[in-house]
Amino acid sequence: MDFQEDWKRRNSIEQTVKEVPERTDFATFVIQVESQELTESLTEVQSEISDIDCVDPVPKNYFHVTVKLGGFIVDDPEADDELSEEDLDEVATSAREIISSHESFAINVENLNLFPNAVFAEVHDGSGRLEDLHDELAQLDELMPSPHDYLPHITLCHFQNQNEFQELVDRLEDTRNRSFGELEVEEVCLVRDDLERYADLHGERNSDVVECFSMRTQK
């Protein structure tokens, strides 16, 4: 699976609208988008498609690149996508060592694309360091298995229904190839995300930072 394959399937995508799960406290390793210039470029795209009925724009304070999914935080973990508060503490300790061993690097955000449940901007990492981080964190036993190949991206909108989807595809075809800017990766944060409002992202989205882990500065 790669970005080109996703784009080729744009006209045959079976849209999915995610519903609020029974478990709502979710842990994830992310790179937060703090660049004002990049944020403005991404919100500009949102404004270009926000009139289309099927899209639900993500709040700009929620722009991020997922590095590794963690899992649902529950009292008594049983499933492989669940972990406890104690597990989360152990994960933070291990992640601190992993992430601090990496040097900071830059990634490029460019091109628009579609997943079955979202519109996103592609993240390209010519150095391979982002995938290395993902793979090393994936070795932690407490974290859930990755459900699919790792394709780093920034979600711009989720789908809230299937209305006017072809209009969305047509508009993206006219504007897909574009550069949004570069993002300097100097830290990775472990966050807890409240998914209770997953199906209605308008307004604020509740994420709490557990800890941010700094990388070594490039020499």
C-alpha positions in Angstrom: 0.0 0.0 0.0 1.2 3.5 -0.8 -0.2 7.0 -1.5 -0.4 6.4 -5.2 -2.5 3.3 -4.7 -4.8 5.1 -2.4 -5.3 7.9 -4.9 -6.0 5.5 -7.8 -8.9 4.1 -5.8 -10.5 7.5 -5.2 -13.6 6.8 -7.3 -14.3 3.4 -5.9 -13.8 4.2 -2.2 -16.5 2.8 0.1 -16.8 5.6 2.6 -17.0 4.9 6.3 -18.3 7.2 9.0 -16.7 6.4 12.3 -19.1 6.2 15.2 -18.3 6.9 18.8 -16.7 3.7 20.3 -17.7 2.2 23.6 -14.1 2.8 24.8 -13.1 6.5 24.4 -9.8 7.1 26.1 -7.1 6.4 23.5 -3.3 6.8 23.6 -1.2 7.7 20.6 2.3 8.9 19.7 2.1 12.0 17.6 4.1 14.8 16.0 2.1 18.0 16.7 1.8 20.6 14.0 3.0 23.8 15.6 4.1 25.7 12.5 1.7 28.6 11.9 2.6 28.7 8.2 1.9 25.0 7.7 -1.3 25.3 9.8 -2.5 28.2 7.6 -1.8 26.2 4.4 -3.8 23.2 5.7 -6.8 25.3 6.9 -6.8 27.0 3.5 -7.5 23.5 1.9 -10.2 22.9 4.5 -11.9 26.1 3.5 -11.8 25.1 -0.2 -13.9 21.9 0.5 -15.8 22.7 3.7 -19.0 23.5 1.7 -19.2 19.9 0.5 -21.7 18.1 2.7 -19.8 14.8 3.3 -16.8 16.4 5.0 -16.3 17.4 8.6 -13.1 19.5 9.1 -10.8 18.6 11.9 -10.1 21.6 14.2 -6.7 23.2 13.4 -5.4 22.7 16.9 -5.7 18.9 16.2 -3.4 18.8 13.2 -0.8 16.1 13.9 1.1 13.2 12.3 0.5 9.9 14.0 3.8 8.1 14.7 2.3 5.0 16.4 -1.1 4.0 17.7 -1.1 3.1 21.3 -4.5 1.7 22.3 -7.5 2.2 24.5 -6.7 2.9 28.2 -8.9 0.7 30.4 -8.9 -0.6 33.9 -8.5 -4.3 33.0 -6.9 -4.8 29.6 -8.0 -7.9 27.8 -7.9 -7.1 24.0 -4.6 -6.5 22.1 -5.7 -2.9 21.5 -6.0 -2.1 25.3 -3.5 -1.1 27.9 -3.7 0.0 31.6 -2.5 3.1 33.3 0.5 1.1 34.6 1.2 0.0 31.0 1.1 3.6 29.9 3.7 4.6 32.4 6.0 1.8 31.2 5.4 2.8 27.6 6.4 6.4 28.4 9.6 5.2 30.1 10.5 3.0 27.1 9.6 5.7 24.5 11.7 8.3 26.3 14.8 6.1 25.6 13.8 5.3 22.0 13.0 8.8 20.9 15.9 10.5 22.6 18.3 8.3 20.7 17.1 9.8 17.4 18.3 13.1 15.8 15.7 15.7 14.8 14.8 15.7 11.1 12.4 17.4 8.6 9.4 16.0 6.8 7.5 17.4 3.8 3.8 17.8 3.7 2.4 17.7 0.2 -0.5 16.4 -2.0 -4.1 15.6 -1.0 -5.5 12.2 -0.8 -8.3 10.0 0.5 -8.8 7.2 3.0 -12.2 5.5 3.2 -12.9 7.7 6.3 -10.9 10.9 5.7 -9.3 13.5 3.5 -5.6 14.0 4.3 -2.4 15.6 3.4 0.5 13.2 2.6 3.6 13.3 4.7 6.9 12.4 2.9 10.0 11.5 4.7 12.9 10.9 2.3 15.3 10.0 5.2 13.2 7.1 6.4 13.6 8.3 10.0 9.8 8.6 10.7 9.3 5.0 9.6 12.2 3.9 11.8 10.6 5.6 14.8 7.3 3.9 14.1 9.0 0.5 13.8 10.9 0.9 17.0 7.9 2.0 19.0 5.9 -0.9 17.4 8.3 -3.3 19.2 6.8 -2.2 22.6 4.6 -5.1 23.8 2.1 -2.8 25.5 1.1 -1.1 22.3 -1.6 -2.4 20.0 -0.5 -4.0 16.7 -0.5 -1.7 13.7 -3.7 -2.4 11.7 -2.2 -1.5 8.3 0.9 -0.3 6.6 2.4 2.9 8.0 1.4 5.9 5.8 2.2 9.1 7.7 -0.3 11.8 7.0 -2.2 14.8 8.5 -6.0 14.3 8.6 -7.9 17.4 7.4 -11.5 16.1 7.4 -13.4 13.1 8.3 -16.5 11.9 6.4 -19.8 12.5 8.2 -22.0 11.1 5.4 -21.9 10.1 1.7 -23.5 13.2 0.3 -21.7 14.9 -2.6 -18.7 12.6 -2.4 -18.1 12.7 -6.2 -18.0 16.5 -6.0 -15.3 16.2 -3.4 -13.3 13.8 -5.6 -13.6 16.2 -8.6 -12.4 19.1 -6.6 -9.5 17.2 -5.1 -8.5 16.1 -8.6 -8.1 19.8 -9.6 -6.0 20.6 -6.5 -4.3 17.4 -5.4 -0.7 18.3 -6.4 0.5 21.0 -4.0 3.1 21.7 -1.4 2.1 22.7 2.1 5.5 23.1 3.6 8.1 21.5 5.7 7.8 20.3 9.3 10.7 20.1 11.7 10.4 17.0 13.9 12.2 17.7 17.2 9.9 15.8 19.6 7.2 13.2 19.7 4.4 13.4 22.2 2.3 10.7 23.9 -1.2 12.0 24.0 -4.6 10.7 25.4 -7.4 11.5 23.1 -11.1 11.6 24.1 -12.9 9.9 21.3 -16.4 10.7 22.7 -16.9 13.4 20.1 -15.3 11.4 17.2 -18.4 11.6 15.0 -18.7 15.4 15.6 -15.4 17.2 15.3 -16.7 20.7 15.0 -15.2 22.9 17.7 -12.6 21.6 20.1 -11.2 18.1 20.3 -10.0 16.9 23.7 -6.4 15.7 23.8 -4.2 15.7 26.8 -0.4 15.5 26.5 1.0 12.8 28.7 4.6 13.6 27.9 6.7 15.0 25.0 10.0 13.3 24.3 12.8 15.5 22.8 15.2 14.2 20.1 18.9 15.0 19.8 19.6 18.2 17.9 21.2 17.6 14.6 25.0 18.4 14.5 
